[in-house]
């Protein structure tokens, strides 16, 4: 299943002309996989294998710490039968490998915490930690913040292992440099990421929509980007697409020397004068993070169950049309019912489960070090809340994978507390006091 973004990346595979609007390493990975079989299906197979391996790894780690069989079966069945997982591993979204990388990083953080830091004594573990940090950093542009916060948190809470952590950090930085430096130069990666401009444009649109008064210099800057009438007409609090992806939006102007600085200065001036408009806008655009179901006028974009029209000749051909109809009937019959939509497709429920399980585990373990387990996923949640441009569930897909892991870890703590015989004396029972 391929959206417009997926087809843009597929075009890079066809032309070997890479752009970093979507992280180029993802498109290059697609190109490498298609050397095995020139079809988007090979990418889906790779994603299926990667997610299955990550889940097996997580369940194995819980089992090694004494998790009962019923808990492992329950968690595995939940992950297997959650509809979003089945759809996403068969969709060419960069968010899928990103979510898997965040899931693996969360498992590593959990192992560090539960071992009291001793997990870091293994050279293999140090490399695996560095690799997961580098993957989170590289696969999505916002992964940079997640990786740096995770590294900083590890140094704060596990300072006695600073030499081992320094090795992991240096290895992570080296991997990122190797990709963004020599590799990107070798494959001639081009393009500029306009993420900041998109965010500022949406917020400026909200302020103008509320009737802000502009100075002559502000008018000039905004008119250079697009006509003021378009600013007001195309503003939608739940999506930035209409404002930034229209025939009037002048990306060439923003690429000129000094234009970006003027644009940022204009945003800052407006935000300082109209903070109320900005806060109201942010509450609306971030509702996917905190609201269990979408409000009137908003939407939930969860699944892309088709291949968009394209010039590459890509179409879907089901080997079992009957099974496809059954699956799509189940999807639509659940998606358009609020109760099922909240449970199966809205991230807010899983965010609340992450917060609740995290707080209870913090209370049970009486150790602030458990924050290191929560840090990767919380950084993503906060980052999306502050910068989300549209109501796309895929931005918060890591929550659907990490929530079962954290809940399983909490249940394991309850199980071991209530059943002392289940605790293996060779395993650490204190999480890091």
N, C-alpha and C positions, 0 to 999 in steps of 0.2 A: 504494500500500500504506500502510495507516494503522493505527497502534497506538492505545492509549488516549490517550497524549500528543498524537498527531496529531489525534485527534477532539476533544480539549479545545481545541486551537487552531482547529480548523475551526468549533467552536461560537462562538468569538469572532468569526470572520468572519461567521457567520450573524446574530449579535446586535449586532455592533459594540460589544461590551462587553469591553474588553481588561483582562487581568490580567497582572502581571509575574512570575508564577510561572515561566512560560516567557517569555523576553524579548519584550516586547510589540511591538518593532519587527519581529520575524519574523511574528507574526500580522497586523500591519498591512500588511506587504509582501504576505502572502497575500491580504488584502482588496483591495489595489491591483491585483494580478494578476487577480483574479476579476472586475474591472470589464471586462476584455477578454473573458473566457469564464468563466462561472460553473460551474467544475468544478475539482476537485483536479488534474485532468490538466494544466491550464495551469501549475500550480506545478512539476509534474514536467518539463514542457517547458522551463521557465525554468532549472531545475537542470541539465538536459541541456546546454542552450546555454551556461550559465555554466561548467560543468566542461570542455566541449569548448574553449571560448575560452581558459580558463586553461591547459589543456594545450598548446594551439597557441602561446600566448604563451611558455610555458616552453621548448618545443622551438625556437621562433624565436630565443630568446636564446642557447641552446646552439649553434644553427647559426651565428649571427653571430660566435661566438667560435671557430669552426672545427671544430665537431663533425662527424664523418663521417656520411654518409647512413645507414650500417648501424646506427650507434648511435641516431640519431633514430627510425628505423623500429622498432628493437627496443624502445625505451622506449615509443613510441606504441602498439605492439601489446600490450605488457604491460598498460598502463593500460586500453586498450580491452577486453581480454579477461579482466581480473581480475573474477571474478563479483561481488565486493562492490560494485564501482563501478556495474555494471549494475543491481543491486538498489537501491542507495542513491539514485541519481538519480531513481528512481521511487517513493521513499518520502518521506513528509512528516515528516522528522526535521530539527530545527534544526541538528543536527550536520553535515548535508550542506553548507549554505551556509557554516557555520563552517569546515569543513575546506577548502573552496575558498578562503576568505579567508586562512587560514593558509598554504596552498600559494602563493598570490600574494605574500603577505608574504615568504615564504622566497625566492621568485624575486627580489624587490626586494633582499633582503639579500645574495643571491648576486651580483647585479649591482653593488651597492655595493662588496663585497669585491673582486671581480675587476677592477673599474675603479680600484681604489685610492682610491675615494671620489669620483672625477670624475663618476660617475652623478648625484650630488647637485647638480651645477651647473645642471641643467635644472629650470625652474619646473614643467614638466609632470610630471617625475619626483617632485618634492617633493609635488605634489598627490596623485599616485597612491600614494605612500608614506603620506601622511596618511589617505587614504581606506581603504587596506587596514588600517592600524592601527585606525581607527575601527570598521570592520566587525568585526574580530576582537574588539574591546572590547564591541560592542553585541550581537552575535548569540548569544553564550553568556556567562553571568555570570562564568565563570572566565576569559574572554578579557581581562578587566581586567588581571590579572597579566601575561599574555603581552605585551600592548601596552606596559605600563609598563616591563617588563624590556627589551623591544626598544628602546624610546626611551633608556633609561638606558645600555644597551650601545653604542648608536650614539654617544652623547655621549662615552663613555669611550674608544672606539677611534678615533673620527673627530672629535676635538675641534677640529682646524683648520677643520672645516666647521660649527662650532657655530651660526653665524648661519642657515645653511640648515636645519640640524636643528631649531633653535628655531622656524623658520617652519613646518616639518612638524609639530612637536609642538603648536604653537598651533592650527594648522589642524585637527589631530586632536581636540584638546580642544574646539574650537569646534563641530565636527560632533557630537561626543558630547553636548555641552550642548544643541545645537539639538534633538536627538532626545529626550533625557531631560528637557529643560526644556519649551520651548514646545510641541513636538509631543505629548509625553505629557500635558501639561495640556489641550491642545486636544481630544484623543480620550479624556480622562478615564480614564487608566490607573490601575487600582486593584491592591491585593494586596501581600502581603509575601512575600519569599523566605525559606523556612525551611531553606536548605541547611546552615547551621551546626548547627541543631537536629537535623537528620537525621544528620549526621556524629557529633555527640556522643551521640545516642541509641544508635546502633549500637555505639559504643565502650563506653558504660555498660552496654549489654546483655551485652557480652562479659565485663566485669568481674563483673557479677552472676551470670552463668552459671557462672563459676569459683568461686562461693561467697563473694563478698566480704561482710565484716561492715560493717553500716551504722550510723551514728549516728542518733539520733532525728530530728534536723533533716534529714539526708539522706533518711531514709525518708519524711518528710513531703513533701519536694519531689518525689521520684520517684513517690510515690502520687498526688500531684496531677496528674502527667502521665498515668499509667496504673497499674493494679494491679501490685504486685510479682510476682504469679504470672504475669502476661502478659509482664513483662520477661524472666523466665527461660524461659517456655514458647516464646515466639516468636522467640528469638534464633537466627539462622543466620549463621555466619561469612562466608557468601558473598553475602548480600543483606540489605539493611535494610528491605525492603518489608513484611515481616510485622510488624516492630516499629513502624513509623511510619504504615502505611496499614491500620489496623484500627479497629473501632468504638469502642475504648476510648481511643485516643490523643487527648489533650485539647489541641488547638491553641489553644483559647480561653484556657486557663490561661497558656500561653506568651506570649500577646499582652497579658496584663495588665502594668501598670507594675511593674517590679522583678522579675517572674517569670523573665525571660530571664537576668538577672544572677545570680539564685539558682541557676538551672540550670547556668550556666557554672561557678559556684563549686563546685557539687556535683561536676561532672565533674572539675574540677581537683583537688579533694580525693581523689577515687577514683583518678585517674590517677597521682597522686603516691605513693599507698600501694600500688598494684598495677601497676607498670610492665610486669611480665612478661606479665600477661594482655593488656595493651594491645599489646605488641609481637607476641605470637602472633596476636592478632586481625588486626593490620595486615598481617602476612605472608600470612594467608589471604585477606583481602578484596582485596588488591592483586595476586593471582596472575595476573590477566589481563595485567598489565604485564610480569612477569618470567618466567612459566612458559610453556613452549612448548605444553603441552597441559594441560587442566584435570585436577585431581586428583579422586579419588573423593569424591562428595558435592557437588562443584561443577558448573558448567555453563558453556556458551558461548552467549550470546544474540547472534547475529550478524545475522539477517535476519528480517523480519516479512512473510512472503509472502502477506498477506491484508489485508482490511479488517475490523477487529473489529466485532462487532454494535453497531449504533448506532441512534439515533432520528432521524437526519438522512436516512435512506433511501439511504445510500451503499452500493453493492455493486460488485463487480468483474464486468466483462463482457468476456471476451477475444474479440478479433476472429479469433483463430486458436487454438482450444482445443488442437489437436494440438501446436502450437509451445509453448504454455504447459505441456503435460504433459511435453514433452521437456526444457524448461528446469528444471522442478521435479524431474524425475527426476535430472538432472545434479546439481542442488543437493543433494538428499538423499543421492545415492550418493557424493558427495564429503564432505559435512559429517559423516557418521557413520563415516568412515574417518579414523583419527588422522593418517595421513601427509598427506592432502589438507587436513584441517582445519587442521593446523599451517601449511601453506603458504598457504592461501587465506583463512582466516578468523581466525586468532589473531594479535593485534597484536604479541606478544612477538618473533616472528621479525623483523618489520619494525623494531622498536625496536633489536634487536641489529644489524641491517644499518645503521641510522642511526648508531649508536655506532661501529661498525667503520669505515664509510666516512668518518665525521667525523674519527676519530683518524688514519687513513691520510692524509687530505687535509691535516690539520694538520701531519703529518710532512713531506709533500711540499712544502707551501708555506712551511713554517718560519715561520708567522705566526699569532700568537694571535688576530689579527683575524678568523680564520675562525670563531671562537666566535660572532660576530654572526649568521652563517648558521644555526648550530645553536640559537641561543638561543630562537627562537619554539617550535620543536618540543620541545626539551628542557624548557621551562617547562611545556608541556602534559603531557608524560610524568610529570614529578615531581609536578605538581599532581594528576593523576589517581591516582597511586600513594598520595598522602597522603589523598585525599578520596573515592575511588571508593565508591559505595554498593551497586552491583550489578555483575554480570559482563556489562555491555553493551559490545559491541565498538564501537558508534558513538561512545563517549566518546573512543576512540583512533583514529577514522577518519582524522584528519590524517596519521597515521604511514603509512598505505597510499599516500598521495599524495606525501608529502615524501620517503620512502625512495627511490623511483625517481629523483627529481630529484637527490638528493645522490649516489647511485651513478652516475648519468649524468655529473654534474659531476666526480666522481673519475676515471671512465674517460676523460673528455675531457682531464684533466690528464696521465694516462698516455699518451694518444694524442699529445698535443702534445709531451710530453717525448721520446717515442721517434721522433716524426716531425717534425723541425724544419721541414721544408718545408710542413707543414700549418699552421704558425703565421703568421698575417697580421701583418706588422710594424706595421700601423696599430692593432692591438689590444693592450691591456696583457698582457704575459706574466708579470709579477710581481704577485702577488695583494695586496700591501699591506704589504710590509716597510717 
